[in-house]
Amino acid sequence: MTADILHVAVAGGGSWGTALAHVLASAGHDVTIVLRDPAAARAVNERHENPRYLPGKALHPGVKASLSPDAIRCCNLLVLAVPCQHQRAWLASMRPVIAERCVIVNASKGLENGTCLTMSRVVMEELSALSPRYAVLSGPSFAAEVMDGQPTAVVLGCENDALGARLREIFSTPFFRCYSSSDVTGVEMGGALKNVMAIAAGIGDGLGFGSNARAALITRGLAELSRLGTAMGARPLTFMGLSGLGDLVLTCTGGLSRNRQVGIRLGKGEKLDDIVASLGMVAEGVKTASAARALATKLNVSAPVTEAMCRVLYENADPAAAVRELMERPLKEELA
């Protein structure tokens, strides 16, 4: 980690893993994406493109793709861009090739179903014997805009201040600015829960609601994710930053948001199974909603938007009726 040029392995060849590989190669590092699909690896190596997830977006020519886990064995930095619900199994399978005291930056946003754990807890459980050094990257960042070199700001959550400072240098480029925070829980919870709120915002858009409704949802969604995050031990101020308010606004309003698109289509009457099957990508909020509801129940935290989303997603509740019930909840002080 002290070298100017690092050997980086990116686990996961979806849109975000590809974009981060592009960022790190643009910063001058030696980057390999570890893939399972030979066709995808050929496209990266020969055409410098990920045609499935980012068609038409030119990938930095320094990015390589490999089907071999040897890239993980030899790396200084491991970027985890594996979907949250698959991370535990991936870590268990790759444990023999992950180095002791490895530096891991998790780029996935969600909570594990069944356990309700953040990804930091999942990593520590699966790799406890290796004592990994952990950070999480989050913030308002669409992969396609990053690939286009659009200005983007994110935050790295890392308990070790010195490591966090080093990592923000490693990831920063003229178009990709990294801040750091020692509040790992806050950064993870903001990134996970905003996806649930984005589905709710999309439902409002799909039902034809206006700007008033969207602004109300973003504001009350921020209050809800802040309540649940602070109950987990996060610092309240973290949710005013990039991984909280910043990512929430982007995901609830941006046309590239997969979670918002799920909500829009639900609001228009489509079935969840059909929506998920046609996306071709993971919308983490669909799975995270269930874990968030269970966590809120466990911690006795009020989470009405999350509860409403779970009833729409898993119990076939009518989206319009769910919104109406939110509006008819007992009145109270705003900040109580």
Helices and strands as residue ranges (DSSP letters): E 7-11, H 15-26, E 30-34, H 38-42, I 43-47, E 63-66, H 70-73, E 77-80, H 84-94, G 95-97, E 103-106, H 119-126, G 128-130, E 133-138, H 143-147, E 152-157, H 161-171, E 176-181, H 184-206, H 211-231, G 236-240, I 242-246, H 247-253, H 258-267, H 272-279, H 284-299, H 304-314, H 319-327
